[in-house]
Amino acid sequence: MGERDYYLAEAQNLKPQLVAWRRQLHQYPELSFEEKETAALVAGVLEQLGLKVRTGIGGTGIVGILNGAEEGPAVALRADMDALPLQEATGAEYASRCPGRMHACGHDAHMAIVLGAATLLATHRRELPGPVVFLFQPGEELPPGGARLLIEAGALDNPPVKAIFGLHVTSALPAGTVGIRPGAAMASADNFTIRIKGRSSHGAAPHLGADAIVAAAQAVLALQSIVARRIDPVQPAVLTIGTINGGEKENIVAGEVTMTGTTRALNAVTRQQLEKDMREILAGVAAASGTEIDLDYLRGYPPLINDAGLTELFRRVAGELLGPEKVFELAAPSMGAEDFARYAEKVPAVYFNLGAAIPGELPFPWHHPRFNINEDCLPIGSALLSRLALKALADF
């Protein structure tokens, strides 16, 4: 039996356990930084495998360390743990039993896959040329996220992590395939709140007030000129106003308006420019409208950059394991965001998509109440992460 068949065969033998873990986690989802029962399940499995386990990192985060035959630099594998505040509508027999909460972004699958990788690698720990660190992270769905808390707690330091891998299941690719984007793979995500303070007056006497709604309208239009006219057109960027709230009554000039939104960019320069230009434009609108405008700009996740060398390693390992025809290069980066990017700022990293489409069903996207996965992807993910860890350690 070849190496490719060997690892896939071992992972396939684990499939019933992987499915059981995933469904247990799916039925009892927990929101960001509330993942107590989830963490208890994960920690229990890691301890049974004989790993050194740290719990309570950032509240509910877990770090498991599997020592190999030798000491030295480590490879890390990461899974996110939190669910979304969403009512599930899949109709699955293992649907969420928690009203208003759902694993609609595949984090249940990510945990099961990484637990599967831990199981495979623990079985072969004497073959490991170095340690493997397993990161189970809270709060990916709630910026500024849980990755920073694990990093601040030293999760990448002891043993020193020299490479990290993460994945995301996707209904956009069939099970048995993977997708990778070299370089900038996902965007930064920053959120903002704009507060406009004008001066109320009677609607029949607007000249006696300073209309916050008119100022808001001017601001919305002016802010759209940043992407259209200030950002280099070959550099992707997004500025979205998502909410506008203001006014008391139809015949009262509004004294206050609050708007919220998000910005996205694929590099640090564009990301910085978006905030700078917003402040300049809002200052101009305030001066022209006679209002006061405050911008509260919350830095969220940085752009996610896949390391060139690790990307080549990924292509090679995935091609050997699945067949080169099953490894796709994603046509474009995503303007979505992921706090896995924080790890990638610290050490070389690769984040890839794992095909999980269910044959014959509509491919509902992430964060949809009918999002579900083909569980055939679970052993494939575990085998691939295991092989990536082994190959990366061998290359150190």
C-alpha positions in Angstrom: 0.0 0.0 0.0 1.4 3.4 -1.0 1.9 6.3 1.4 -1.1 8.1 -0.1 -3.4 5.1 0.3 -2.0 4.4 3.8 -2.9 7.7 5.3 -6.3 7.9 3.6 -7.1 4.4 4.6 -6.3 5.1 8.3 -8.4 8.3 8.1 -11.3 6.5 6.5 -11.2 4.0 9.4 -11.7 6.9 11.7 -14.7 8.3 9.8 -17.4 7.0 12.1 -15.7 8.7 15.0 -15.1 11.9 13.0 -18.8 12.0 12.1 -19.8 11.3 15.7 -17.6 14.2 17.0 -18.9 16.5 14.3 -22.6 15.7 15.0 -22.2 16.1 18.7 -20.6 19.5 18.3 -23.2 20.4 15.7 -26.1 19.6 18.0 -24.8 21.7 20.8 -23.3 24.9 19.3 -21.9 27.6 21.5 -21.4 31.3 20.6 -18.1 33.2 20.5 -16.2 33.0 23.8 -19.0 30.8 25.3 -17.6 27.5 24.1 -17.4 25.8 27.5 -18.9 22.4 26.7 -17.2 22.4 23.3 -13.9 23.0 24.9 -14.5 20.2 27.4 -15.2 17.7 24.6 -12.0 18.8 22.7 -9.8 18.8 25.8 -11.1 15.3 26.8 -10.2 13.8 23.5 -6.7 15.4 23.4 -6.0 14.2 26.9 -7.1 10.6 26.0 -4.6 10.8 23.2 -1.9 11.5 25.6 -1.2 15.1 24.6 -0.1 17.9 26.9 -3.2 20.1 27.2 -3.7 23.7 28.2 -7.2 25.0 28.8 -8.9 28.3 29.5 -6.8 30.3 27.1 -8.7 33.5 26.2 -11.5 32.0 28.3 -12.2 28.8 26.4 -9.3 28.2 24.0 -7.3 25.0 24.1 -3.7 24.2 23.1 -2.7 20.5 22.8 1.0 19.6 22.3 2.0 16.2 20.8 5.7 15.6 21.3 7.4 13.6 18.6 10.6 11.5 18.6 12.7 14.6 18.5 12.6 18.1 20.0 12.8 21.2 17.9 10.5 23.6 16.0 6.8 22.7 15.8 4.0 22.7 13.2 0.6 23.9 14.3 -2.8 22.9 13.2 -5.7 25.2 14.0 -9.5 24.8 14.3 -12.1 27.4 15.3 -14.8 26.5 17.8 -17.6 29.1 17.8 -21.1 29.0 16.2 -23.4 31.7 14.9 -26.6 33.3 16.3 -28.7 31.7 13.7 -31.8 29.4 13.7 -30.9 26.2 11.8 -33.2 25.2 8.9 -31.4 22.1 7.5 -33.9 19.6 8.8 -31.0 17.2 9.5 -31.5 14.5 12.2 -28.5 16.0 14.0 -29.7 19.6 13.7 -28.9 22.1 16.5 -30.8 21.5 19.7 -30.1 25.0 20.8 -32.6 27.5 19.5 -31.1 30.5 17.8 -27.6 28.9 17.5 -26.1 27.0 14.7 -22.8 25.8 13.3 -23.4 27.5 9.9 -19.8 28.1 9.1 -18.4 24.6 9.4 -16.5 25.0 12.7 -17.9 21.8 13.9 -16.3 20.1 11.0 -13.0 21.9 11.5 -12.8 20.6 15.1 -13.6 17.1 14.1 -11.0 17.2 11.3 -8.3 18.5 13.6 -9.2 16.0 16.3 -8.9 13.3 13.6 -5.4 14.6 12.7 -4.4 14.5 16.3 -5.6 10.9 16.5 -3.6 9.9 13.4 -0.5 11.7 14.4 -0.6 10.4 18.0 -0.7 6.9 16.6 2.5 7.7 14.8 4.2 9.9 17.3 7.4 8.0 17.1 7.7 8.9 13.4 7.3 12.6 14.1 10.6 14.5 13.7 9.3 17.3 15.9 6.2 18.4 18.0 2.8 19.3 16.6 0.7 21.9 18.3 -3.1 21.8 18.0 -4.9 25.1 18.5 -8.6 25.1 19.2 -9.6 28.7 19.1 -12.6 30.6 20.4 -14.3 33.6 18.9 -13.4 33.6 15.3 -16.8 35.0 14.4 -16.5 38.0 16.8 -13.8 40.6 15.9 -11.2 41.2 17.1 -11.3 37.5 17.5 -9.7 34.8 19.6 -6.5 34.2 17.7 -4.8 37.2 19.3 -5.6 35.8 22.7 -3.9 32.5 21.9 -0.9 34.3 20.5 -0.6 36.6 23.5 -0.8 33.5 25.8 2.3 32.1 24.0 0.6 29.4 22.0 3.1 29.8 19.2 6.2 30.1 21.4 6.7 26.9 23.4 7.5 24.8 21.5 8.4 27.4 18.8 5.9 27.1 15.9 7.6 27.5 12.5 4.6 26.8 10.3 0.8 26.6 10.7 -2.0 25.2 8.7 -5.7 25.9 8.7 -8.7 25.0 6.6 -12.3 25.9 5.8 -14.9 23.5 4.5 -16.8 24.9 1.5 -19.9 23.9 -0.4 -18.4 25.5 -3.5 -16.1 22.5 -4.1 -16.9 18.8 -4.2 -15.7 16.5 -1.5 -12.3 15.0 -2.4 -11.0 18.3 -3.7 -9.2 21.3 -2.2 -8.7 24.9 -3.2 -5.7 27.2 -2.5 -4.9 30.8 -3.3 -1.2 31.8 -3.1 -0.3 35.2 -1.5 -3.3 37.3 -0.4 -6.1 34.8 0.1 -8.6 36.8 2.2 -9.1 40.4 3.0 -8.7 42.5 6.1 -12.0 43.3 7.9 -12.4 46.5 9.9 -15.7 47.8 11.3 -16.7 51.3 12.0 -19.4 53.5 13.6 -20.1 57.0 12.4 -22.0 59.3 14.8 -23.3 62.5 13.4 -24.5 65.2 15.9 -26.5 68.0 14.4 -29.1 70.3 15.9 -32.8 69.6 15.9 -35.5 72.0 14.8 -39.0 72.0 13.5 -39.3 70.4 10.1 -40.9 73.6 8.8 -37.9 75.6 9.9 -34.8 73.5 8.9 -32.7 76.7 8.7 -32.8 76.8 12.5 -31.2 73.4 12.8 -28.3 71.3 11.4 -29.8 68.3 9.7 -27.9 65.1 10.7 -29.8 63.1 8.1 -28.8 65.3 5.2 -25.2 65.2 6.5 -25.5 61.4 6.7 -26.7 61.3 3.1 -23.8 63.5 2.0 -21.4 61.3 3.9 -22.6 58.0 2.4 -22.2 59.3 -1.1 -18.9 61.0 -0.4 -17.4 57.9 1.2 -18.2 55.8 -1.9 -15.7 58.0 -3.8 -12.9 56.5 -1.8 -13.0 53.2 -3.6 -14.1 54.7 -6.8 -11.6 57.6 -7.0 -8.9 57.4 -4.3 -7.9 53.7 -4.2 -5.6 52.4 -6.9 -8.2 50.6 -9.2 -6.0 47.5 -9.4 -6.1 47.1 -5.6 -9.4 45.5 -4.4 -11.2 47.4 -1.7 -14.7 47.5 -0.2 -16.4 50.2 1.9 -19.9 49.3 2.9 -22.4 51.3 5.0 -24.6 48.6 6.6 -26.9 50.5 8.9 -28.3 54.0 9.3 -30.4 55.0 12.3 -31.6 58.5 13.1 -34.6 60.8 13.5 -37.5 61.0 15.9 -40.5 62.2 13.9 -41.5 63.1 10.4 -41.7 66.9 11.2 -38.5 67.1 13.3 -35.1 67.9 11.7 -32.9 65.0 13.0 -30.3 65.9 15.6 -28.4 62.7 15.5 -27.7 59.8 13.1 -25.6 56.7 13.7 -24.2 54.6 10.8 -22.2 51.4 10.9 -20.2 49.6 8.3 -17.2 47.6 7.2 -14.1 48.0 5.1 -12.0 45.3 3.3 -8.6 45.3 1.7 -6.0 42.9 0.6 -2.9 44.7 1.7 -1.8 46.9 4.6 -1.3 50.0 2.5 -4.9 50.0 1.1 -6.2 49.1 4.6 -4.5 52.2 6.1 -5.6 54.4 3.3 -9.3 53.5 3.7 -9.3 54.8 7.3 -7.3 57.9 6.5 -9.5 58.9 3.6 -12.7 58.3 5.7 -11.5 60.7 8.3 -10.6 63.3 5.8 -14.0 63.1 4.0 -16.1 63.0 7.2 -14.2 66.1 8.4 -15.2 67.9 5.2 -18.8 66.8 5.4 -19.0 68.0 9.0 -17.6 71.4 8.1 -20.0 71.8 5.2 -23.1 70.7 7.1 -22.5 72.4 10.4 -22.5 69.1 12.3 -20.1 67.2 14.4 -19.0 63.8 13.1 -17.1 61.2 15.1 -15.6 58.1 13.5 -15.0 55.1 15.8 -12.8 52.7 13.6 -12.3 49.2 15.0 -9.3 47.3 13.5 -10.4 43.7 13.0 -8.6 41.0 11.1 -5.6 41.7 8.9 -5.3 40.4 5.3 -4.6 36.6 5.2 -1.4 36.0 3.3 -0.5 32.4 2.3 3.3 31.8 2.5 4.8 31.0 -0.9 7.0 28.1 0.3 4.2 26.5 2.3 1.8 26.9 -0.6 4.1 24.9 -2.8 4.4 22.3 0.0 0.6 22.2 0.2 0.3 21.7 -3.6 2.8 18.8 -3.5 1.3 17.0 -0.5 -2.3 17.5 -1.6 -1.5 16.3 -5.1 0.2 13.2 -3.8 -2.7 12.4 -1.4 -5.7 13.3 -3.6 -4.3 13.4 -7.1 -3.1 16.7 -8.7 -6.4 17.0 -10.6 -8.1 17.4 -7.3 -6.0 20.5 -6.3 -7.5 23.7 -7.6 -6.0 27.2 -7.5 -8.8 29.6 -6.5 -9.3 32.2 -9.3 -9.4 35.2 -6.9 -8.9 36.1 -3.3 -12.0 36.4 -1.1 -13.0 39.7 0.3 -14.3 37.8 3.4 -12.0 37.7 6.4 -10.6 35.2 8.9 -8.6 35.7 12.1 -6.3 32.9 11.1 -4.6 35.8 9.4 -3.2 36.8 12.8 -1.2 33.6 13.0 0.0 34.2 9.4 1.4 37.6 10.6 3.6 35.7 13.1 4.7 32.5 11.3 4.6 31.1 7.7 1.0 29.9 7.1 -1.3 28.2 4.7 -5.1 28.4 4.8 -7.0 26.3 2.2 -10.5 25.3 1.3 -11.7 21.7 1.7 -14.4 20.6 -0.7 -17.6 19.6 1.2 -20.5 19.9 -1.3 -23.3 17.5 -0.9 -24.1 15.8 -4.3 -27.6 16.7 -5.6 -28.2 19.5 -3.1 -28.0 23.2 -3.5 -24.6 24.5 -2.3 -25.8 26.8 0.4 -23.0 29.3 1.5 -21.5 29.9 4.9 -23.7 31.6 7.4 -26.9 30.4 5.7 -29.5 28.6 7.9 -29.4 25.6 5.5 -25.6 25.3 5.3 -24.4 21.7 5.6 -21.5 19.6 4.5 -20.7 16.2 2.9 -19.2 14.3 5.8 -17.0 12.4 3.3 -14.7 15.4 3.6 -13.9 14.8 7.2 -11.3 11.9 6.8 -9.8 13.7 3.8 -9.2 16.8 5.9 -7.7 14.8 8.7 -5.4 12.8 6.4 -4.3 15.9 4.6 -3.5 17.9 7.7 -1.5 15.0 9.1 0.5 14.7 6.0 1.2 18.4 5.9 2.4 18.4 9.5 4.7 15.4 8.8 6.2 16.9 5.6 6.6 20.4 7.1 8.4 19.0 10.1 10.7 16.9 7.8 11.6 20.1 5.9 12.7 22.1 9.0 
